[in-house]
Amino acid sequence: MMSSDSSAVAGGLARHIPVLARRAVTWLGVRDGGVYVDATFGAGGYARAILATPGARVIGIDRDDTAIAAGAALVEEARGRLTLIEGRFSELDTIAAAHGAAGVDGVVFDLGVSSMQIDEPARGFSFRLDGPLDMRMGRGGPSAADVVARASERDLAFIIATLGEERHARAIARAIVKTRAAHQIVTTRALADIVARIVHSKEGAIHPATRTFQALRILVNDELAELARGLAAAERVLKPAGRLVVVAFHSLEDRIVKTFLAERSRAPASSRHRPQMIAAPPTFRALTRRPETPDEAEIAANSRARSAKLRAAERTDAATRSAASETRPPRLPSLADIMRGRA
Ligand SMILES: C[S@@+](CC[C@H](N)C(=O)[O-])C[C@H]1O[C@@H](n2cnc3c(N)ncnc32)[C@H](O)[C@@H]1O
């Protein structure tokens, strides 16, 4: 998301200041003639930082069509060095190949939502601004209001506990089900008010609805499965010595990145169940032993930077691991099951 270490990029309703952009681009090792995938284009802060190296080319991906449309000026400015594609980063290898890059020199992910998404009430991400309870980064699929209307109490409690790491998940789920029996919950304010009657934050702490909103946003956008698939896609598309850089904003995301890099940077132990894995050499070499975090100045300038963690790794020349060893996110009720009204 945001920080003070790079120039702000105007876009949409709010200025989006990228978090850890300078460090992310340093880890990418951008060079003249290199091709880089910015898997989360957003307001283009990272892409702009990569393009500052003459001769570098960027393929920018975002599932949000408004981010792609707002990037048109940067495409023009980049004079053929920036290609923008509306799509999901789980497909970044096929997207890159379709745009002339079967192998790339770097892939960077700056996860989560952008300021333009959070600060636009109509997108329904914010518990501070009233708007429709939507939360979809792209256009398709069920919205957060659909999930709140259809999910069983048990599924709601599980989702809020697992994806929001919320202690009061069961009480919140019970209150949602009770309220929706009387009237539909279709606005961000309505949901935030229900949660605030149950969760009481200390002064200066996060808003009571933060965790519930996080849970619904992650579910609606299938964020954890997208991340696991996106990392596997990066492994497939990176050339030997190509760099992978990921900036994560909460522990569920960071755990997936950490596990993926740990798994891929050591040879798998032998197993009589998976004898084919024995000889598989590491596909990555970790560059950051511990995650890098923003300094105090960056956090002071931009509170959204406070939870950021950056991890970087370099691709080896080993063959891509099979999809079977893909990092698995927590098992959740599927959106399709929820919409079918599965009990
Ligand atoms: C934190 S913002 C990125 C900001 C960007 N680095 C910048 O400097 O402006 C994250 C962006 O990733 C996009 N995004 C999230 N998940 C995605 C996915 N699975 N596929 C493609 N884009 C995704 C969001 O729509 C959002 O625009």
The ligand as an ORCA input file, in Angstrom:
! r2SCAN-3c Opt
* xyz 0 1
  C      -1.863     -2.153     -2.683
  S      -2.460     -1.953     -4.286
  C      -1.019     -1.844     -5.268
  C      -0.465     -0.462     -5.317
  C       0.666     -0.291     -6.292
  N       1.837     -1.065     -5.944
  C       1.049      1.159     -6.420
  O       2.203      1.479     -6.147
  O       0.203      1.978     -6.765
  C      -3.005     -3.571     -4.693
  C      -3.650     -3.696     -6.056
  O      -3.640     -5.080     -6.403
  C      -4.846     -5.398     -7.044
  N      -5.063     -6.828     -6.841
  C      -5.321     -7.466     -5.685
  N      -5.454     -8.786     -5.887
  C      -5.238     -8.999     -7.198
  C      -5.225    -10.176     -8.022
  N      -5.457    -11.385     -7.517
  N      -4.951    -10.023     -9.329
  C      -4.697     -8.794     -9.854
  N      -4.733     -7.640     -9.131
  C      -4.991     -7.747     -7.816
  C      -5.878     -4.521     -6.390
  O      -6.984     -4.334     -7.242
  C      -5.085     -3.233     -6.131
  O      -5.257     -2.322     -7.180
*
